[in-house]
Amino acid sequence: MTFAGTFQIPTYAISYIEYGDTSGLNDLDVELIDGFIDRNFPKGYVVDWHGIDTPYFSSHPEFGLPMDVVDADFYYC
């Protein structure tokens, strides 16, 4: 695996990115998350979450509107 970078991921996206669970997400949420994954990790990824229990506000998350995020290290497969 190769380190791809640390990204600010909106808290609403964690369950979908980690488990593929779309519960509570609308079509736009899924489209934004899928777009991020497709652009950056078309061949798959592994993610390591940091501070998942202590999200913080970001005015520039990786996708979507400003909101609470957690840092995540992504690795290419």
C-alpha positions, 0 to 999 in steps of 0.5 A, a space after each residue: 500500500 502507498 500513502 495517498 494523504 490525509 483528508 478531512 472527511 465529513 462525519 456523515 460520510 464515515 459509515 459509508 466509506 468504512 462499511 458501505 452503509 448509506 443509511 441516513 444519506 441522501 442521493 447527493 451525499 452518496 454522489 459526493 462521496 462516490 465522486 471523491 472515491 472515484 477521483 482519488 482511489 479508483 482501484 480501491 483504498 484503505 483508510 485509517 481514521 484519526 480522532 473519530 470520537 473528536 470531530 472538528 469544524 472545517 470550512 473546506 472539507 474534501 467534499 460538501 459544505 463546511 461541517 464537522 470532519 475527522 482526519 483520515 489517512 488514505 492508502 492506495 491499494 
